[in-house]
Amino acid sequence: MFKRGLSLCAAMMLSACGAPEVGEENLEAHLESLPAPLTSAISRGCSFNITYTQRPAALPPLYDIYLNRQASATCPWPAASEKLDTSYNYVPRLSLAANDLGVAASFVLKRTYSGSSPTILGLEHVDPELLTTVRVADIYPAYGRGFIYSGDLSIAADGTTLVVRGTKSGTILGESGSGSNYTATFPNFFTSTTPPTVQAY
């Protein structure tokens, strides 16, 4: 059975440009205090959800992240699942947003077993029919120094701008401002490769 993703993994947080530090002992409480991200959405009449499952017998743990399409009377395509990524020894935090232009999936994860490797935000535009990845727009700390802890998705009222809001330590390359929170705004996310504007606060 797939599990819905809630990130409850503790890791050491580095100081972020003078912002208050979240230590290892209270990182779990910090993440639990954040609003729960949306992990389901609708595109072209089809319901989608993003989940993870822990790979059996893998030590350290591996968490495979899946996008799932559900069969329904309003969906022109059958039920299907596609693996998006794998998180190494870190329970991923998942988020989903969609409209008729496509499906946007995000997942905070680690891509190596190394304890010193950063957690990053994987971000993909997925075609709702083929479940193929159209665009990868990952968000990560500059020079591998710091961590991304959350990155929850929403689509702006114009229907074309994707907004990612989350918490971090360190600096995201190209960000303005400073602090442990960030907003990354992608104009025309589903129809272009325009890079985001990143604001830290």
Summary of the structure (lengths in Angstrom):
residues: 201
radius of gyration: 16.4
end to end distance: 38.5
largest distance: 52.6
contacts: 661
relative contact order: 0.18
helix: 5%
strand: 48%
